[in-house]
């Protein structure tokens, strides 16, 4: 079967989430992704979580998630031989995606300009916290500091308290998504014109693109948006729900909570200016009563199917894993874990007609080193033994 | 350099963008930035909701004569596109749309699951018109399954996708707020999938249907939590601004109203740098904080020390002092800070465009710098129906008389209907 990225070889270098996430998606779409790891392995091998909390570089959940559909080669890029082999790998690839300190590859003689001299159609996507230039270029960063600088924390949390970070690593994942889309665009041009280029993705810029409302508010009106006062989630018998009721949902919402016989409300017919929060506030007790007669999933389902309003429940991880919707879509991918058990992994959030995505487990450290060297370099078996003895691979 | 001779990556690709609100329009914008001809298609009875639900975001707060063209909410998200307003609720309007499908490459839509089918514009029907067409459907939860018809917003997707339950102040209820991240991220993956489908079409000669679930797009961002949960490795507790691994990590008050700085310490070396940065090198010898495990245990005490230090400093000053010692630090920036941010300025991030009805404004630019074909169009968001003539006459070759009749019959237009202006969308 044909897949969109058939015949595209991608080299992934560096460490962490963004490049790995970008390349996982490229791999699912059919690219042959070769992950170049340092002898110590990608940092995500050390971050876990691990089965039974026992650190094991082959069983880090973060690594196993991000690195499916890839082959792993260990190359010591600190050595001249390692650098030479890296060049040979890139020469056989259409795309290089890397995440690391700005200029770390250039410092090893492996910058885009150098690689592109003999390979002008190469697309190099580089992902850094702030981009390849500018006053923050060499600033140290982490998920929370980027979320703060990018403006997301300012609008998350309660105004009387400190701004709040979103859980997980959405800043780094979103950079991987922006890199994914940008890389495919640059590849399109490279394949059409024979001209590759450097694609410079900054986590900060991706985040700043990801919350426009407060930005245009300031630009248009001078108002600076702050956090809200926090809205309590609504308790049910077994967890929490919420409703994102818009003006045009309100009549339905009212009937859902108060029953079909409820007297019509006297609020203005001007839907735009209707004071929704006040109207909802007046119904607080009835909403609570309604919710406490239901489970969270029942309340969510009823709100959606009976009243067609954007009802939600706060899904715990087990709810996510047990979701009948995900089951029906075949979203989770079951892959064998080294322990022998089968583990559910997130699939690609998009299906494409006529194509079945293929999913393969993440590689062990250096699992494909010899295979890749045989395929993509001119090294003989003896030479491979030599570089291995020298600790390069 | 050959930059000037290079075409843009998606030059020659025509996209019909039926997107509303955020995720769909953002996908269209990303494709327009890369050189595609993107035609935003709305209708007088159902303009993009953000033209109407503008929440007062007009230049200087003034709605003006045509508020639907002055809303910052619409003007941010739709730059670089052309715009037509065609009543898809009428057979005549749908006939025009079908003619456009015949000469286009991509259709993007983020309606709920029933809309395109009700209009007779499902993928099989579009495919009959143009076998190469790519239909990118950005759904809340995909086209199949018991919850597929459910309506959502970014905030509800955060909840059902699993991120809200993990987010909140430490040991308190899950966060009662939303930041709508699923929308831009849904739009981003959608644009990427469209470009992938174009490559697939170059191989097979066939278009395809992309069936995207924004809820899944949230859960995929939590892959380590999904897998870790099955390992039984850690309870899904809310950590506030703290971290499972780094310590200290937090958000500390600075001098000024609602002013904060964040920092994170990954290892002993970085802890040592932090102690120096706050002028207390002696803390390096303090046994309470000697290892990362101990720093987790005594996090409250560290927070007090850091708060005492940060309180007297401007948030950007605090960030600079910490960074000067190699400490991962970032000020909490609001919209004013971001527009002034020296890094974003130095990179030429902002894009200034002139809107016919809203004036000249700066907006967030493209999320990546392309060395040889810089992304972005420099063109404003179309006013409602702005390019009706271009679409009907230049693209579809309709005569003046035909266009006049379409206008008279209210099949196309440039003003929202009265009901739409009142918010009946």
Boltz contact constraints between the chains, C-beta under 6 A:
constraints:
  - contact:
      token1: [A, 2]
      token2: [B, 203]
      max_distance: 6.0
  - contact:
      token1: [A, 2]
      token2: [B, 204]
      max_distance: 6.0
  - contact:
      token1: [A, 4]
      token2: [B, 196]
      max_distance: 6.0
  - contact:
      token1: [A, 4]
      token2: [B, 199]
      max_distance: 6.0
  - contact:
      token1: [A, 4]
      token2: [B, 200]
      max_distance: 6.0
  - contact:
      token1: [A, 29]
      token2: [B, 196]
      max_distance: 6.0
  - contact:
      token1: [A, 49]
      token2: [B, 228]
      max_distance: 6.0
  - contact:
      token1: [A, 49]
      token2: [B, 231]
      max_distance: 6.0
  - contact:
      token1: [A, 49]
      token2: [B, 233]
      max_distance: 6.0
  - contact:
      token1: [A, 49]
      token2: [B, 234]
      max_distance: 6.0
  - contact:
      token1: [A, 51]
      token2: [B, 231]
      max_distance: 6.0
  - contact:
      token1: [A, 53]
      token2: [B, 233]
      max_distance: 6.0
  - contact:
      token1: [A, 61]
      token2: [B, 224]
      max_distance: 6.0
  - contact:
      token1: [A, 61]
      token2: [B, 227]
      max_distance: 6.0
  - contact:
      token1: [A, 61]
      token2: [B, 228]
      max_distance: 6.0
  - contact:
      token1: [A, 62]
      token2: [B, 224]
      max_distance: 6.0
  - contact:
      token1: [A, 64]
      token2: [B, 227]
      max_distance: 6.0
  - contact:
      token1: [A, 65]
      token2: [B, 223]
      max_distance: 6.0
  - contact:
      token1: [A, 65]
      token2: [B, 224]
      max_distance: 6.0
  - contact:
      token1: [A, 65]
      token2: [B, 227]
      max_distance: 6.0
  - contact:
      token1: [A, 130]
      token2: [B, 343]
      max_distance: 6.0
  - contact:
      token1: [A, 131]
      token2: [B, 347]
      max_distance: 6.0
  - contact:
      token1: [A, 134]
      token2: [B, 343]
      max_distance: 6.0
  - contact:
      token1: [A, 134]
      token2: [B, 346]
      max_distance: 6.0
  - contact:
      token1: [A, 134]
      token2: [B, 347]
      max_distance: 6.0
  - contact:
      token1: [A, 135]
      token2: [B, 342]
      max_distance: 6.0
  - contact:
      token1: [A, 135]
      token2: [B, 343]
      max_distance: 6.0
  - contact:
      token1: [A, 136]
      token2: [B, 343]
      max_distance: 6.0
  - contact:
      token1: [A, 139]
      token2: [B, 323]
      max_distance: 6.0
  - contact:
      token1: [A, 140]
      token2: [B, 326]
      max_distance: 6.0
  - contact:
      token1: [A, 140]
      token2: [B, 328]
      max_distance: 6.0
  - contact:
      token1: [A, 141]
      token2: [B, 328]
      max_distance: 6.0
  - contact:
      token1: [A, 142]
      token2: [B, 264]
      max_distance: 6.0
  - contact:
      token1: [A, 142]
      token2: [B, 328]
      max_distance: 6.0
  - contact:
      token1: [A, 144]
      token2: [B, 249]
      max_distance: 6.0
  - contact:
      token1: [A, 144]
      token2: [B, 262]
      max_distance: 6.0
  - contact:
      token1: [A, 144]
      token2: [B, 264]
      max_distance: 6.0
  - contact:
      token1: [A, 145]
      token2: [B, 262]
      max_distance: 6.0
  - contact:
      token1: [A, 145]
      token2: [B, 328]
      max_distance: 6.0
  - contact:
      token1: [A, 145]
      token2: [B, 329]
      max_distance: 6.0
  - contact:
      token1: [A, 145]
      token2: [B, 330]
      max_distance: 6.0
  - contact:
      token1: [A, 148]
      token2: [B, 262]
      max_distance: 6.0
  - contact:
      token1: [A, 148]
      token2: [B, 330]
      max_distance: 6.0
  - contact:
      token1: [A, 148]
      token2: [B, 332]
      max_distance: 6.0
  - contact:
      token1: [A, 149]
      token2: [B, 330]
      max_distance: 6.0
  - contact:
      token1: [A, 149]
      token2: [B, 333]
      max_distance: 6.0
  - contact:
      token1: [A, 151]
      token2: [B, 333]
      max_distance: 6.0
  - contact:
      token1: [A, 151]
      token2: [B, 338]
      max_distance: 6.0
  - contact:
      token1: [A, 152]
      token2: [B, 179]
      max_distance: 6.0
  - contact:
      token1: [A, 153]
      token2: [B, 332]
      max_distance: 6.0
  - contact:
      token1: [A, 154]
      token2: [B, 332]
      max_distance: 6.0
  - contact:
      token1: [A, 154]
      token2: [B, 334]
      max_distance: 6.0
  - contact:
      token1: [A, 155]
      token2: [B, 179]
      max_distance: 6.0
  - contact:
      token1: [A, 156]
      token2: [B, 177]
      max_distance: 6.0
  - contact:
      token1: [A, 156]
      token2: [B, 179]
      max_distance: 6.0
  - contact:
      token1: [A, 162]
      token2: [B, 251]
      max_distance: 6.0
  - contact:
      token1: [A, 163]
      token2: [B, 251]
      max_distance: 6.0
  - contact:
      token1: [A, 163]
      token2: [B, 260]
      max_distance: 6.0
  - contact:
      token1: [A, 163]
      token2: [B, 332]
      max_distance: 6.0
  - contact:
      token1: [A, 165]
      token2: [B, 241]
      max_distance: 6.0
  - contact:
      token1: [A, 166]
      token2: [B, 167]
      max_distance: 6.0
  - contact:
      token1: [A, 167]
      token2: [B, 163]
      max_distance: 6.0
  - contact:
      token1: [A, 167]
      token2: [B, 166]
      max_distance: 6.0
  - contact:
      token1: [A, 167]
      token2: [B, 167]
      max_distance: 6.0
  - contact:
      token1: [A, 168]
      token2: [B, 222]
      max_distance: 6.0
  - contact:
      token1: [A, 170]
      token2: [B, 181]
      max_distance: 6.0
  - contact:
      token1: [A, 170]
      token2: [B, 221]
      max_distance: 6.0
  - contact:
      token1: [A, 173]
      token2: [B, 221]
      max_distance: 6.0
  - contact:
      token1: [A, 174]
      token2: [B, 185]
      max_distance: 6.0
  - contact:
      token1: [A, 177]
      token2: [B, 185]
      max_distance: 6.0
  - contact:
      token1: [A, 177]
      token2: [B, 188]
      max_distance: 6.0
  - contact:
      token1: [A, 177]
      token2: [B, 189]
      max_distance: 6.0
  - contact:
      token1: [A, 178]
      token2: [B, 188]
      max_distance: 6.0
  - contact:
      token1: [A, 178]
      token2: [B, 367]
      max_distance: 6.0
  - contact:
      token1: [A, 180]
      token2: [B, 192]
      max_distance: 6.0
  - contact:
      token1: [A, 181]
      token2: [B, 188]
      max_distance: 6.0
  - contact:
      token1: [A, 181]
      token2: [B, 191]
      max_distance: 6.0
  - contact:
      token1: [A, 181]
      token2: [B, 192]
      max_distance: 6.0
  - contact:
      token1: [A, 182]
      token2: [B, 368]
      max_distance: 6.0
  - contact:
      token1: [A, 184]
      token2: [B, 192]
      max_distance: 6.0
  - contact:
      token1: [A, 184]
      token2: [B, 195]
      max_distance: 6.0
  - contact:
      token1: [A, 184]
      token2: [B, 196]
      max_distance: 6.0
  - contact:
      token1: [A, 185]
      token2: [B, 9]
      max_distance: 6.0
  - contact:
      token1: [A, 185]
      token2: [B, 34]
      max_distance: 6.0
  - contact:
      token1: [A, 185]
      token2: [B, 195]
      max_distance: 6.0
  - contact:
      token1: [A, 188]
      token2: [B, 9]
      max_distance: 6.0
  - contact:
      token1: [A, 188]
      token2: [B, 195]
      max_distance: 6.0
  - contact:
      token1: [A, 189]
      token2: [B, 9]
      max_distance: 6.0
  - contact:
      token1: [A, 195]
      token2: [B, 6]
      max_distance: 6.0
  - contact:
      token1: [A, 197]
      token2: [B, 370]
      max_distance: 6.0
  - contact:
      token1: [A, 197]
      token2: [B, 371]
      max_distance: 6.0
  - contact:
      token1: [A, 197]
      token2: [B, 372]
      max_distance: 6.0
  - contact:
      token1: [A, 198]
      token2: [B, 371]
      max_distance: 6.0
  - contact:
      token1: [A, 199]
      token2: [B, 368]
      max_distance: 6.0
  - contact:
      token1: [A, 199]
      token2: [B, 370]
      max_distance: 6.0
  - contact:
      token1: [A, 200]
      token2: [B, 369]
      max_distance: 6.0
  - contact:
      token1: [A, 201]
      token2: [B, 368]
      max_distance: 6.0
  - contact:
      token1: [A, 205]
      token2: [B, 349]
      max_distance: 6.0
  - contact:
      token1: [A, 205]
      token2: [B, 367]
      max_distance: 6.0
  - contact:
      token1: [A, 206]
      token2: [B, 367]
      max_distance: 6.0
  - contact:
      token1: [A, 208]
      token2: [B, 338]
      max_distance: 6.0
  - contact:
      token1: [A, 208]
      token2: [B, 364]
      max_distance: 6.0
  - contact:
      token1: [A, 209]
      token2: [B, 364]
      max_distance: 6.0
  - contact:
      token1: [A, 209]
      token2: [B, 367]
      max_distance: 6.0
  - contact:
      token1: [A, 210]
      token2: [B, 184]
      max_distance: 6.0
  - contact:
      token1: [A, 212]
      token2: [B, 76]
      max_distance: 6.0
  - contact:
      token1: [A, 214]
      token2: [B, 335]
      max_distance: 6.0
  - contact:
      token1: [A, 215]
      token2: [B, 335]
      max_distance: 6.0
  - contact:
      token1: [A, 216]
      token2: [B, 57]
      max_distance: 6.0
  - contact:
      token1: [A, 216]
      token2: [B, 72]
      max_distance: 6.0
  - contact:
      token1: [A, 216]
      token2: [B, 76]
      max_distance: 6.0
  - contact:
      token1: [A, 217]
      token2: [B, 57]
      max_distance: 6.0
  - contact:
      token1: [A, 218]
      token2: [B, 335]
      max_distance: 6.0
  - contact:
      token1: [A, 218]
      token2: [B, 336]
      max_distance: 6.0
  - contact:
      token1: [A, 219]
      token2: [B, 361]
      max_distance: 6.0
  - contact:
      token1: [A, 220]
      token2: [B, 57]
      max_distance: 6.0
  - contact:
      token1: [A, 220]
      token2: [B, 59]
      max_distance: 6.0
  - contact:
      token1: [A, 220]
      token2: [B, 72]
      max_distance: 6.0
  - contact:
      token1: [A, 221]
      token2: [B, 61]
      max_distance: 6.0
  - contact:
      token1: [A, 224]
      token2: [B, 334]
      max_distance: 6.0
  - contact:
      token1: [A, 224]
      token2: [B, 335]
      max_distance: 6.0
  - contact:
      token1: [A, 224]
      token2: [B, 336]
      max_distance: 6.0
  - contact:
      token1: [A, 228]
      token2: [B, 177]
      max_distance: 6.0
  - contact:
      token1: [A, 230]
      token2: [B, 176]
      max_distance: 6.0
  - contact:
      token1: [A, 231]
      token2: [B, 176]
      max_distance: 6.0
  - contact:
      token1: [A, 232]
      token2: [B, 176]
      max_distance: 6.0
  - contact:
      token1: [A, 233]
      token2: [B, 176]
      max_distance: 6.0
  - contact:
      token1: [A, 244]
      token2: [B, 153]
      max_distance: 6.0
  - contact:
      token1: [A, 244]
      token2: [B, 155]
      max_distance: 6.0
  - contact:
      token1: [A, 244]
      token2: [B, 156]
      max_distance: 6.0
  - contact:
      token1: [A, 271]
      token2: [B, 423]
      max_distance: 6.0
  - contact:
      token1: [A, 272]
      token2: [B, 423]
      max_distance: 6.0
  - contact:
      token1: [A, 304]
      token2: [B, 150]
      max_distance: 6.0
  - contact:
      token1: [A, 310]
      token2: [B, 151]
      max_distance: 6.0
  - contact:
      token1: [A, 310]
      token2: [B, 152]
      max_distance: 6.0
  - contact:
      token1: [A, 310]
      token2: [B, 153]
      max_distance: 6.0
  - contact:
      token1: [A, 310]
      token2: [B, 156]
      max_distance: 6.0
  - contact:
      token1: [A, 312]
      token2: [B, 156]
      max_distance: 6.0
  - contact:
      token1: [A, 312]
      token2: [B, 159]
      max_distance: 6.0
  - contact:
      token1: [A, 312]
      token2: [B, 160]
      max_distance: 6.0
  - contact:
      token1: [A, 314]
      token2: [B, 159]
      max_distance: 6.0
  - contact:
      token1: [A, 314]
      token2: [B, 164]
      max_distance: 6.0
  - contact:
      token1: [A, 314]
      token2: [B, 165]
      max_distance: 6.0
  - contact:
      token1: [A, 314]
      token2: [B, 174]
      max_distance: 6.0
  - contact:
      token1: [A, 315]
      token2: [B, 160]
      max_distance: 6.0
  - contact:
      token1: [A, 315]
      token2: [B, 162]
      max_distance: 6.0
  - contact:
      token1: [A, 316]
      token2: [B, 165]
      max_distance: 6.0
  - contact:
      token1: [A, 317]
      token2: [B, 229]
      max_distance: 6.0
  - contact:
      token1: [A, 317]
      token2: [B, 236]
      max_distance: 6.0
  - contact:
      token1: [A, 320]
      token2: [B, 162]
      max_distance: 6.0
  - contact:
      token1: [A, 320]
      token2: [B, 219]
      max_distance: 6.0
  - contact:
      token1: [A, 324]
      token2: [B, 146]
      max_distance: 6.0
  - contact:
      token1: [A, 325]
      token2: [B, 141]
      max_distance: 6.0
  - contact:
      token1: [A, 325]
      token2: [B, 145]
      max_distance: 6.0
  - contact:
      token1: [A, 325]
      token2: [B, 147]
      max_distance: 6.0
  - contact:
      token1: [A, 328]
      token2: [B, 144]
      max_distance: 6.0
  - contact:
      token1: [A, 328]
      token2: [B, 145]
      max_distance: 6.0
  - contact:
      token1: [A, 329]
      token2: [B, 142]
      max_distance: 6.0
  - contact:
      token1: [A, 329]
      token2: [B, 145]
      max_distance: 6.0
  - contact:
      token1: [A, 331]
      token2: [B, 216]
      max_distance: 6.0
  - contact:
      token1: [A, 343]
      token2: [B, 230]
      max_distance: 6.0
  - contact:
      token1: [A, 346]
      token2: [B, 219]
      max_distance: 6.0
  - contact:
      token1: [A, 346]
      token2: [B, 220]
      max_distance: 6.0
  - contact:
      token1: [A, 346]
      token2: [B, 223]
      max_distance: 6.0
  - contact:
      token1: [A, 346]
      token2: [B, 226]
      max_distance: 6.0
  - contact:
      token1: [A, 349]
      token2: [B, 213]
      max_distance: 6.0
  - contact:
      token1: [A, 349]
      token2: [B, 216]
      max_distance: 6.0
  - contact:
      token1: [A, 349]
      token2: [B, 217]
      max_distance: 6.0
  - contact:
      token1: [A, 349]
      token2: [B, 220]
      max_distance: 6.0
  - contact:
      token1: [A, 350]
      token2: [B, 193]
      max_distance: 6.0
  - contact:
      token1: [A, 350]
      token2: [B, 210]
      max_distance: 6.0
  - contact:
      token1: [A, 350]
      token2: [B, 212]
      max_distance: 6.0
  - contact:
      token1: [A, 351]
      token2: [B, 211]
      max_distance: 6.0
  - contact:
      token1: [A, 352]
      token2: [B, 208]
      max_distance: 6.0
  - contact:
      token1: [A, 352]
      token2: [B, 210]
      max_distance: 6.0
  - contact:
      token1: [A, 353]
      token2: [B, 208]
      max_distance: 6.0
  - contact:
      token1: [A, 353]
      token2: [B, 209]
      max_distance: 6.0
  - contact:
      token1: [A, 354]
      token2: [B, 208]
      max_distance: 6.0
